[in-house]
């Protein structure tokens, strides 16, 4: 009998490592990390809204 997974929950932790580099490189790294975090947040919000929509349609 096959098993169907209807919902998958993925959890992760983002750790910021402190680097001993120049302030310019450090600021660029922080900006890039902030961009990456915003992308992840946007994707998570989109997925949550899709799940809520599916649950509402049931």
Rosetta blueprint (number, residue, H / E / L):
1 X L
2 X L
3 X L
4 X L
5 X L
6 X L
7 X L
8 X L
9 X L
10 X L
11 X L
12 X L
13 X L
14 X L
15 X L
16 X L
17 X L
18 X L
19 X L
20 X L
21 X L
22 X L
23 X H
24 X H
25 X H
26 X H
27 X H
28 X H
29 X H
30 X H
31 X H
32 X H
33 X H
34 X H
35 X H
36 X H
37 X H
38 X H
39 X H
40 X H
41 X H
42 X H
43 X H
44 X H
45 X H
46 X H
47 X H
48 X H
49 X H
50 X H
51 X H
52 X H
53 X H
54 X H
55 X H
56 X H
57 X H
58 X L
